[in-house]
């Protein structure tokens, strides 16, 4: 249990990057004020459009898929490969709340609490497109930074 140079880690010799890096999705949500309403819209779109892992993988590889959707899909696909639901459960709880838990929007820009289920398909699609467009515009620099990183997998 040491570094590549052969030194043993100790209280005086620590690695430069100690600790676990947060997932890109959780970091993006935390750093860029992604509201629960945004999560509902994007997650609702993913849940209604993607029926299996193969479709999710195709969507992930599609160059037309918005970046924020890819941030949602990548950890979901990884969990499905391991027969886990951790990411889906976290996203569902974050976007829709725990059972019997009141959901409070953290987005101060939104003063309208929309009921997604009461919207028509066209209204949902437009709301999803508008939300994705806004998030992409607001976070161009982060997207460039994440895309420039090499994926360790």
HUCORFEN-V222427 format. One record per helix or strand. SS is the DSSP state (2 for helix, 1 for strand). FROM is the first residue (numbers start at 1). TO is the last residue. If there is no record, write none. Layout:
BEGIN
{{SS;FROM;TO} {SS;FROM;TO}}
END
This chain:
BEGIN
{{1;2;2} {1;8;8} {2;24;31} {2;36;49} {2;53;61} {2;67;81} {2;86;96} {2;116;118} {2;121;138} {2;140;148}}
END
